[in-house]
Amino acid sequence: MIKSLRKLLCPFFTKSSAMKVICDTNIWYGLGSGAIQLPKKVQLIATWSNIIELAYSHPKTKADFDVVQWKSAATAILNHSKKIIELDPFEFATKRVFPTYNQFLNRDLKSILRTISEKDEPLSDDNYTSHQNFFDGFIKVKDEFVTKLLDIKSDVRKEFANDGRFKELFKKNQKDYRRIRAADILVDINAYLNQKNEEIGFDNGDDIEKSLKSVESDFDFYISVKQRFLHNLSLIKSMTVEPNDFIDLTNLMYVDSETYYWTLENRWLNIIRESGQGSKLL
């Protein structure tokens, strides 16, 4: 009997349990340049956000563009990623909340990475330029994001100035904002579906409440970090919204209960730890 039990349990002790890790784009640059080494027993996961940030950071949009580093980062994703998530963050959120929904765009992000890593002139390659339309809309949303958050910061700080009690309540009641952040995700999903003339349908108030609780649980990491980001943005007068914050923040939507996150950027490392999610960092 003991022998049979050992045979039954053996796979659990002999099989290596590699950590699944969602990567910030700077990780792929670091692996490509050799500045960081590939960790052992880790499965690195690349995302749509990584590809858009890498593929469309070129001389037209990035002053310090380095062709060698660019190509090496693309090669690093091809060589070291266990998986590439081809859904953009809002598609990914839609799929997680509504698992049976599958009306997503067909993409082949590996072909873009191969074009960058292999071609002498990838910027002029037809395969590269033909994918531009997949990303244009997302970049537009990114620009709107910066304006929207700066407006929120301005409005909140005016409230702080008008009533000091509001500032203290804001500091103390951060957990109360989790439900609002969960609602933000449903709003984002609905906006995505609206582009296809579709929308989220709820049966009643109980159905909405159930969905909010589910979203709050499924996106715990993202919700916690986003709220801490907004907390700091509102309270720290000198803090502003960086152009890349939108991609960095929405990349966190891919992190779930079974995955971790890896970034080299101190700005986000600090915010993640302050949000209470430090244990999710590689």
Contacts in CASP RR format, 6 or more apart in sequence:
PFRMAT RR
TARGET T0000
AUTHOR 0000-0000-0000
METHOD contacts of the structure
MODEL  1
MIKSLRKLLCPFFTKSSAMKVICDTNIWYGLGSGAIQLPKKVQLIATWSN
IIELAYSHPKTKADFDVVQWKSAATAILNHSKKIIELDPFEFATKRVFPT
YNQFLNRDLKSILRTISEKDEPLSDDNYTSHQNFFDGFIKVKDEFVTKLL
DIKSDVRKEFANDGRFKELFKKNQKDYRRIRAADILVDINAYLNQKNEEI
GFDNGDDIEKSLKSVESDFDFYISVKQRFLHNLSLIKSMTVEPNDFIDLT
NLMYVDSETYYWTLENRWLNIIRESGQGSKLL
16 41 0 8 1.000
17 41 0 8 1.000
18 41 0 8 1.000
18 42 0 8 1.000
18 43 0 8 1.000
19 41 0 8 1.000
19 42 0 8 1.000
19 43 0 8 1.000
19 260 0 8 1.000
19 282 0 8 1.000
20 43 0 8 1.000
20 45 0 8 1.000
20 82 0 8 1.000
20 258 0 8 1.000
20 259 0 8 1.000
20 260 0 8 1.000
21 42 0 8 1.000
21 43 0 8 1.000
21 44 0 8 1.000
21 45 0 8 1.000
21 259 0 8 1.000
21 260 0 8 1.000
21 261 0 8 1.000
21 262 0 8 1.000
21 282 0 8 1.000
22 45 0 8 1.000
22 47 0 8 1.000
22 251 0 8 1.000
22 252 0 8 1.000
22 254 0 8 1.000
22 255 0 8 1.000
22 259 0 8 1.000
22 260 0 8 1.000
22 261 0 8 1.000
22 262 0 8 1.000
23 44 0 8 1.000
23 45 0 8 1.000
23 46 0 8 1.000
23 47 0 8 1.000
23 50 0 8 1.000
23 81 0 8 1.000
23 261 0 8 1.000
23 262 0 8 1.000
23 263 0 8 1.000
24 50 0 8 1.000
24 248 0 8 1.000
24 251 0 8 1.000
24 261 0 8 1.000
24 262 0 8 1.000
24 263 0 8 1.000
24 264 0 8 1.000
24 265 0 8 1.000
24 268 0 8 1.000
25 49 0 8 1.000
25 50 0 8 1.000
25 53 0 8 1.000
25 54 0 8 1.000
25 73 0 8 1.000
25 247 0 8 1.000
25 251 0 8 1.000
26 263 0 8 1.000
26 264 0 8 1.000
26 265 0 8 1.000
27 36 0 8 1.000
27 44 0 8 1.000
27 262 0 8 1.000
27 263 0 8 1.000
27 264 0 8 1.000
28 46 0 8 1.000
28 50 0 8 1.000
28 54 0 8 1.000
28 73 0 8 1.000
28 74 0 8 1.000
28 76 0 8 1.000
28 77 0 8 1.000
28 80 0 8 1.000
29 35 0 8 1.000
29 69 0 8 1.000
29 72 0 8 1.000
29 73 0 8 1.000
29 76 0 8 1.000
30 36 0 8 1.000
30 73 0 8 1.000
30 76 0 8 1.000
30 264 0 8 1.000
31 37 0 8 1.000
31 38 0 8 1.000
31 73 0 8 1.000
31 76 0 8 1.000
31 80 0 8 1.000
32 69 0 8 1.000
32 72 0 8 1.000
32 73 0 8 1.000
32 75 0 8 1.000
32 76 0 8 1.000
33 69 0 8 1.000
33 72 0 8 1.000
33 73 0 8 1.000
36 264 0 8 1.000
38 44 0 8 1.000
38 80 0 8 1.000
39 282 0 8 1.000
42 282 0 8 1.000
43 82 0 8 1.000
43 83 0 8 1.000
44 80 0 8 1.000
44 81 0 8 1.000
44 82 0 8 1.000
44 262 0 8 1.000
45 81 0 8 1.000
45 82 0 8 1.000
45 83 0 8 1.000
45 84 0 8 1.000
45 85 0 8 1.000
45 254 0 8 1.000
45 259 0 8 1.000
46 77 0 8 1.000
46 81 0 8 1.000
46 83 0 8 1.000
46 84 0 8 1.000
46 85 0 8 1.000
47 84 0 8 1.000
47 85 0 8 1.000
47 89 0 8 1.000
47 251 0 8 1.000
47 254 0 8 1.000
48 85 0 8 1.000
48 86 0 8 1.000
48 87 0 8 1.000
48 88 0 8 1.000
48 89 0 8 1.000
48 91 0 8 1.000
48 92 0 8 1.000
48 107 0 8 1.000
48 109 0 8 1.000
49 88 0 8 1.000
49 89 0 8 1.000
49 247 0 8 1.000
49 250 0 8 1.000
49 251 0 8 1.000
49 254 0 8 1.000
50 77 0 8 1.000
50 251 0 8 1.000
51 77 0 8 1.000
51 84 0 8 1.000
51 109 0 8 1.000
51 112 0 8 1.000
51 113 0 8 1.000
52 88 0 8 1.000
52 135 0 8 1.000
52 138 0 8 1.000
52 139 0 8 1.000
52 247 0 8 1.000
53 244 0 8 1.000
53 247 0 8 1.000
54 70 0 8 1.000
54 73 0 8 1.000
54 74 0 8 1.000
54 77 0 8 1.000
54 116 0 8 1.000
55 74 0 8 1.000
55 112 0 8 1.000
55 113 0 8 1.000
55 116 0 8 1.000
55 128 0 8 1.000
55 131 0 8 1.000
55 135 0 8 1.000
56 132 0 8 1.000
56 135 0 8 1.000
56 139 0 8 1.000
57 65 0 8 1.000
57 70 0 8 1.000
58 65 0 8 1.000
58 70 0 8 1.000
58 123 0 8 1.000
59 65 0 8 1.000
59 123 0 8 1.000
70 116 0 8 1.000
71 116 0 8 1.000
71 117 0 8 1.000
71 122 0 8 1.000
72 117 0 8 1.000
74 113 0 8 1.000
74 114 0 8 1.000
74 116 0 8 1.000
74 117 0 8 1.000
75 113 0 8 1.000
75 117 0 8 1.000
77 84 0 8 1.000
77 113 0 8 1.000
78 110 0 8 1.000
78 113 0 8 1.000
78 114 0 8 1.000
78 117 0 8 1.000
84 109 0 8 1.000
84 110 0 8 1.000
85 92 0 8 1.000
85 254 0 8 1.000
86 107 0 8 1.000
86 108 0 8 1.000
86 109 0 8 1.000
87 95 0 8 1.000
87 104 0 8 1.000
88 138 0 8 1.000
89 250 0 8 1.000
89 251 0 8 1.000
89 253 0 8 1.000
89 254 0 8 1.000
90 188 0 8 1.000
90 189 0 8 1.000
90 191 0 8 1.000
90 192 0 8 1.000
90 250 0 8 1.000
91 104 0 8 1.000
91 105 0 8 1.000
91 192 0 8 1.000
92 253 0 8 1.000
92 254 0 8 1.000
93 185 0 8 1.000
93 188 0 8 1.000
93 189 0 8 1.000
93 219 0 8 1.000
93 253 0 8 1.000
94 101 0 8 1.000
94 189 0 8 1.000
94 192 0 8 1.000
94 193 0 8 1.000
95 101 0 8 1.000
95 102 0 8 1.000
95 104 0 8 1.000
96 218 0 8 1.000
96 219 0 8 1.000
96 256 0 8 1.000
97 185 0 8 1.000
97 186 0 8 1.000
97 189 0 8 1.000
97 211 0 8 1.000
97 214 0 8 1.000
97 215 0 8 1.000
97 218 0 8 1.000
98 189 0 8 1.000
103 196 0 8 1.000
105 134 0 8 1.000
107 131 0 8 1.000
107 134 0 8 1.000
111 127 0 8 1.000
112 127 0 8 1.000
112 128 0 8 1.000
112 131 0 8 1.000
115 122 0 8 1.000
115 125 0 8 1.000
115 127 0 8 1.000
115 128 0 8 1.000
116 122 0 8 1.000
116 128 0 8 1.000
119 125 0 8 1.000
119 128 0 8 1.000
122 128 0 8 1.000
141 246 0 8 1.000
142 243 0 8 1.000
142 246 0 8 1.000
142 247 0 8 1.000
145 241 0 8 1.000
145 245 0 8 1.000
145 246 0 8 1.000
146 241 0 8 1.000
146 243 0 8 1.000
146 245 0 8 1.000
146 246 0 8 1.000
149 230 0 8 1.000
149 233 0 8 1.000
149 241 0 8 1.000
149 245 0 8 1.000
150 240 0 8 1.000
150 241 0 8 1.000
152 230 0 8 1.000
152 233 0 8 1.000
152 234 0 8 1.000
153 233 0 8 1.000
153 234 0 8 1.000
153 240 0 8 1.000
153 241 0 8 1.000
156 170 0 8 1.000
156 234 0 8 1.000
157 234 0 8 1.000
157 237 0 8 1.000
159 166 0 8 1.000
159 167 0 8 1.000
160 166 0 8 1.000
160 167 0 8 1.000
160 170 0 8 1.000
160 234 0 8 1.000
167 235 0 8 1.000
170 231 0 8 1.000
170 234 0 8 1.000
170 235 0 8 1.000
171 231 0 8 1.000
171 235 0 8 1.000
174 227 0 8 1.000
174 228 0 8 1.000
174 231 0 8 1.000
177 227 0 8 1.000
177 230 0 8 1.000
178 216 0 8 1.000
178 223 0 8 1.000
178 224 0 8 1.000
178 227 0 8 1.000
179 212 0 8 1.000
179 216 0 8 1.000
181 216 0 8 1.000
181 223 0 8 1.000
181 226 0 8 1.000
181 227 0 8 1.000
182 212 0 8 1.000
182 213 0 8 1.000
182 215 0 8 1.000
182 216 0 8 1.000
182 219 0 8 1.000
182 223 0 8 1.000
183 212 0 8 1.000
184 226 0 8 1.000
185 215 0 8 1.000
185 219 0 8 1.000
185 222 0 8 1.000
185 223 0 8 1.000
185 253 0 8 1.000
186 200 0 8 1.000
186 211 0 8 1.000
186 212 0 8 1.000
186 215 0 8 1.000
189 200 0 8 1.000
190 199 0 8 1.000
190 200 0 8 1.000
193 199 0 8 1.000
193 200 0 8 1.000
202 208 0 8 1.000
202 211 0 8 1.000
216 223 0 8 1.000
218 256 0 8 1.000
219 253 0 8 1.000
219 256 0 8 1.000
220 257 0 8 1.000
221 252 0 8 1.000
221 255 0 8 1.000
221 256 0 8 1.000
221 261 0 8 1.000
221 277 0 8 1.000
221 280 0 8 1.000
222 249 0 8 1.000
222 252 0 8 1.000
222 253 0 8 1.000
222 255 0 8 1.000
224 275 0 8 1.000
224 276 0 8 1.000
224 277 0 8 1.000
225 249 0 8 1.000
225 252 0 8 1.000
225 268 0 8 1.000
225 271 0 8 1.000
225 272 0 8 1.000
225 275 0 8 1.000
225 277 0 8 1.000
226 249 0 8 1.000
226 252 0 8 1.000
227 275 0 8 1.000
228 271 0 8 1.000
228 272 0 8 1.000
228 274 0 8 1.000
228 275 0 8 1.000
228 276 0 8 1.000
229 245 0 8 1.000
229 249 0 8 1.000
229 271 0 8 1.000
232 239 0 8 1.000
232 271 0 8 1.000
232 274 0 8 1.000
233 239 0 8 1.000
233 240 0 8 1.000
233 241 0 8 1.000
242 267 0 8 1.000
248 263 0 8 1.000
248 265 0 8 1.000
248 268 0 8 1.000
252 261 0 8 1.000
255 261 0 8 1.000
255 280 0 8 1.000
260 280 0 8 1.000
260 281 0 8 1.000
260 282 0 8 1.000
261 272 0 8 1.000
261 280 0 8 1.000
261 281 0 8 1.000
261 282 0 8 1.000
262 281 0 8 1.000
262 282 0 8 1.000
263 269 0 8 1.000
263 272 0 8 1.000
263 281 0 8 1.000
269 281 0 8 1.000
272 278 0 8 1.000
272 280 0 8 1.000
272 281 0 8 1.000
273 281 0 8 1.000
END
